[in-house]
Amino acid sequence: MSVAKVIELTATSPESFEDACRQGLEKASETIRDIRAAWVDGQEVFVADGAVVFQVHLKITFVLE
């Protein structure tokens, strides 16, 4: 039997939504093992100091040990 948990996080990137997702997953994988999926719950674009910033809200699913 497996039990999964879902956490929510927000990640940003000056490059793209895809890069924000990748960075969020890479950072989460530093402390979370067995990540199975990520769901993009929302996307936003901000302008900070004259530069565009892409932001994603992720729900990450991982299996508990």
N, C-alpha and C positions, 0 to 999 in steps of 0.2 A: 504494500500500500504506500502511496506517496501523498504527501501533503504539501501544497504550494501556498506561497504567500505573495501578496502584491503590495509593492510600495510605490509611492508617487514621488517624482522629482522634476525639477525644472533645470534645463540646460540652455546655454546661449552660445552663439558663435557669430563672428563678424562675416563669415563666409557664406553659410547656407543653412536651411533647415536640416538637410541631411547631415551636415557636419556637426550641428548641435546634437542631433540624435546619437551620432557616433561618439562624440565626446562624453555625453551623458552615460552611455553604456560602458565606455572604457573606464570612466571614473567609478561607476557603481561596481564593476567587476574587480576592482582593487580590494574590496572588502566583502563582496557577496559572491558565493560560489553557486554553480549550477543554475545560472540565469537561463530561462527557457524562452521567454518572449518579451517583447516590448510593444506597447500600444501607445500611439500618439493621441493624447487626449485633447490637445489644443496647440495652436500655433499663433504666434504674434510677431510683429515687426515693430521695433522701436528705433528712434533716432536719438543717439547719445553723442554729444559733442560733435554733431554734424555727420556722424557715421551711422549707417544702418546696422542694427543688431537683430539677428534672428533668434527667437526663443521658442522652445518646445516644452510642452508639459507631457511627461512620459509616465506610464504605468508599467512597471517592470515586474514580471512574474519569475519566481525562482522556487526551487524545491527545497524544503526543509530537510535537514539531516536527521 
